[in-house]
Structures are given as structure tokens and as C-alpha cells.
Amino acid sequence: MAKANKCDKRTTPINNKHFKPQTIIKCYQINLQHSKTATDNITELIEKEEIDMVFIQGPYTIHKRVVGITKR
């Protein structure tokens, strides 16, 4: 399976009225190398880890159409 790069942005709370609270965004970057198995694995990982955003290179395709990855 392809190795995913994980970035998890976390911030420390600041007790100052001029600062807005920040949101944690979980994102991954991965090259699936056109593999159906890697596509299935990243889909499971997205649901399990509750990942917000994934940057995908080389998705699994059939007849030049990306398959196995939903838009949600």
C-alpha cells in the first residue's frame, strides 16, 4: 500500500478576546499509483480516522474515470 503523508493542524487556546478559536483540520496526501487496493484502503482510513481532506495523486481509474472514491 502507498504511504500517506499526514498533517494534523493543532493550536493552543489563547485567552485573548482578539483571537478567534481555530479549527483542527485532518488532511492526508497520498499517491495511490492507480491501485484498487490502495483506493479501498484510503477510503477505509478516511472513515476510521475522520479525515477532513485528502490530496490524491494517481487514483484508480476505469476507462479514464476515477472509481472507488466518493465525493463525501
Phi, psi and omega per residue, in radians:
M1 nan 2.567 3.109
A2 -1.211 2.595 -3.119
K3 -1.567 2.270 -3.129
A4 -1.621 2.464 3.007
N5 -1.583 2.228 -3.069
K6 -1.890 2.298 3.003
C7 -2.226 2.254 -3.090
D8 -2.258 1.852 -3.066
K9 -1.503 2.082 3.120
R10 -2.200 2.581 3.110
T11 -2.299 2.758 3.087
T12 -1.650 2.448 3.131
P13 -1.132 2.427 3.136
I14 -2.024 2.240 -3.140
N15 -1.565 1.260 3.141
N16 -2.536 2.268 -3.064
K17 -1.166 -0.236 -3.118
H18 -1.501 -0.198 -3.121
F19 -1.806 2.398 3.087
K20 -1.584 2.579 3.063
P21 -1.098 2.534 -3.103
Q22 -1.850 2.686 -3.112
T23 -1.751 2.497 3.048
I24 -1.495 2.248 3.120
I25 -2.087 2.116 3.105
K26 -1.701 2.148 -3.135
C27 -2.384 2.662 3.102
Y28 -2.230 2.666 3.009
Q29 -2.183 2.281 -3.069
I30 -2.630 2.550 2.978
N31 -1.883 1.959 -3.080
L32 -1.404 -0.164 3.118
Q33 0.883 0.657 3.072
H34 1.037 0.464 -3.071
S35 -1.666 2.247 3.083
K36 -1.146 -0.733 -3.139
T37 -1.096 -0.783 3.119
A38 -1.105 -0.638 3.096
T39 -1.116 -0.782 3.099
D40 -1.083 -0.730 -3.123
N41 -1.136 -0.743 -3.123
I42 -1.207 -0.576 3.090
T43 -1.103 -0.762 3.095
E44 -1.120 -0.735 -3.124
L45 -1.122 -0.677 3.124
I46 -1.031 -0.790 -3.132
E47 -1.233 -0.773 -3.086
K48 -1.131 -0.816 -3.067
E49 -1.568 -0.041 -3.101
E50 0.922 0.943 -3.116
I51 -1.351 2.375 -3.092
D52 -1.460 -0.634 -3.035
M53 -2.562 2.428 3.099
V54 -2.275 2.250 3.072
F55 -1.723 1.953 -3.009
I56 -1.965 2.308 3.015
Q57 -2.063 2.492 3.088
G58 1.134 0.907 -3.130
P59 -1.224 2.827 3.078
Y60 -1.227 2.263 -3.119
T61 -2.291 2.669 2.977
I62 -2.284 2.177 -3.102
H63 0.900 0.795 3.096
K64 1.104 0.396 3.075
R65 -2.107 2.320 3.125
V66 -1.191 2.282 3.108
V67 -2.272 2.688 3.063
G68 1.566 -0.044 3.142
I69 -2.182 2.139 3.117
T70 -1.558 2.815 -3.133
K71 -1.372 -0.286 -3.133
R72 -1.313 nan nan
